[in-house]
Amino acid sequence: MTNFEFEHSVEGPATAAAVWALWSDVSRWTEWDEGLESATLDGPFAEGSGGTMVVTGQGPVTFTLTSVTDGVGFVDETAVPGAVLRFTHHVEEVPGGVRVTHSVVVEGPAAQSLGPVVTADLPDAVEALVKLAS
């Protein structure tokens, strides 16, 4: 199976609790991810819950929270034609603040063409998240 992998970390003067508050309130994802028009979650921010993101210029996609560790991180998964996208979000305390890491694994025949498109604005989104949480 074809894979594409990408990871980006940003450190800043935020707290893990502040980052977690922004992650776990899915309706606020648009505040730090300019690539999203909207995001909703059907149910609690917990493993197994699903939701919908409206990606600018691409329309709605559904996602499922496949792993949630309160205050630490979560994984969401989206299936699209030709690929499965797995986004991992992790926050850890470091001297002077936090390190936030977002990583993406794309699997499937469309991974190599889709991966760069999906991750193009990820560094900006992580930077904006840390800034907003600070």
Secondary structure as the mmCIF struct_conf table of DSSP 4:
data_model
#
loop_
_struct_conf.conf_type_id
_struct_conf.id
_struct_conf.beg_label_comp_id
_struct_conf.beg_label_asym_id
_struct_conf.beg_label_seq_id
_struct_conf.end_label_comp_id
_struct_conf.end_label_asym_id
_struct_conf.end_label_seq_id
STRN STRN1 ASN A 3 GLY A 12
BEND BEND1 PRO A 13 PRO A 13
HELX_RH_AL_P HELX_RH_AL_P1 ALA A 16 SER A 24
HELX_RH_3T_P HELX_RH_3T_P1 VAL A 26 ARG A 28
HELX_RH_AL_P HELX_RH_AL_P2 TRP A 29 TRP A 32
TURN_TY1_P TURN_TY1_P1 GLU A 34 GLY A 35
STRN STRN2 LEU A 36 ASP A 42
BEND BEND2 GLY A 43 GLY A 43
BEND BEND3 PHE A 45 ALA A 46
TURN_TY1_P TURN_TY1_P2 GLU A 47 GLY A 48
STRN STRN3 GLY A 50 VAL A 55
TURN_TY1_P TURN_TY1_P3 THR A 56 GLN A 58
STRN STRN4 GLY A 59 THR A 69
TURN_TY1_P TURN_TY1_P4 ASP A 70 VAL A 72
STRN STRN5 GLY A 73 VAL A 80
TURN_TY1_P TURN_TY1_P5 PRO A 81 GLY A 82
STRN STRN6 ALA A 83 VAL A 94
TURN_TY1_P TURN_TY1_P6 PRO A 95 GLY A 96
STRN STRN7 GLY A 97 GLU A 107
BEND BEND4 GLY A 108 GLY A 108
TURN_TY1_P TURN_TY1_P7 PRO A 109 ALA A 110
HELX_RH_AL_P HELX_RH_AL_P3 ALA A 111 THR A 119
TURN_TY1_P TURN_TY1_P8 ALA A 120 ASP A 121
HELX_RH_AL_P HELX_RH_AL_P4 LEU A 122 ALA A 133
#
